[in-house]
């Protein structure tokens, strides 16, 4: 892995860390908002509900991220295959066009010679 790839990987890790921590904080805020609608809970009950809410929310988020990651990998593979196919077609077309140009040039030169 080159230095540029290493830097990019490091930046992606930092971005992922920051995004996940933002998700955790959002889950905490939503858990607190949810339990604030349940004023009859004791402090211990409120803490338990918030803990379960946060854990559930983060499990759902993690599952969603795993599905997205799997789809990104599928798309990357699909687009890589398409790119190789199109690249081969372009090379074949360029070779074909070059052959036609060379043939026409040879016909012109031989026709005038």
Secondary structure, 3 states (H helix, E strand, C coil): CCHHHHHHHHHHHHHHHHHHHHHHHHHHHHHHHHHHCCCCCCHHHHHHHHHHHHHHHHHHHHHHHHHHHHHHHHHHHHHHHHHHHHHHHHHHHHHHHHHHHHHHHHHHHHHHC
